Amino acid sequence: QVQLAESGGGLVQPGGSLRLSCAASGSIFSIHVMGWYRQAPGQQRELVATITSGGSTNYADSVKGRFTISRDNAKNTVYLQMNSLKPEDTAVYYCSANLVTSALYEYNGWGHGTQVTVSS
């Protein structure tokens, strides 16, 4: 039983900042990768950023230099610090995880999503 819970979304002005959090809970043995995806209405879900258990990160070109992904392994939590936000960042942001459960089965899942709206 694994759950992903996002938080931190909201309404922010262009140029502002938000910090998203995603906590993975349940019977977790180890986490391989956690990341963030986003989806705007009428658009495809796209990768925002990922971070591996070893700390390697990957970013979409559109957010590179503005967003920072980080983790707290002790809390099984991943964060997304979003700075210099633009209207085109408006989307539902989803947390994702690839991990191994305590029963040693692979889990791939998504959170429920958190809305980020960038508007003046």
NORVEN-V468114 format. One record per backbone hydrogen bond with DSSP energy under -0.5 kcal/mol. CO is the residue of the C=O (numbers start at 0). NH is the residue of the N-H. Records with the same first field share a line. If there is no record, write none. Layout:
CO: NH ; NH
This chain:
0: 26
2: 24
3: 5
4: 22
6: 20
9: 116
11: 118
12: 15
14: 83
15: 84
17: 81
19: 79
20: 6
21: 23 ; 77
22: 4 ; 24
24: 2
25: 27
26: 101
29: 31 ; 99
31: 52
32: 97
33: 50
34: 95
35: 47 ; 48
36: 93
37: 45
38: 91
39: 42
45: 37
47: 59
48: 35
49: 57
50: 33
51: 54
55: 51
57: 49
59: 62 ; 63
62: 65 ; 66
65: 82
67: 80
69: 78
71: 74 ; 75 ; 76
72: 75
75: 23
76: 71
77: 21
78: 69
79: 19 ; 81
80: 67 ; 82
81: 17
84: 14
85: 88
86: 89
90: 92 ; 115
91: 38
92: 113
93: 36
94: 110
95: 34
96: 108
97: 31 ; 32
98: 106
99: 28 ; 29
100: 103
104: 100
106: 98
108: 96
113: 92
114: 9
115: 90
116: 11 ; 118
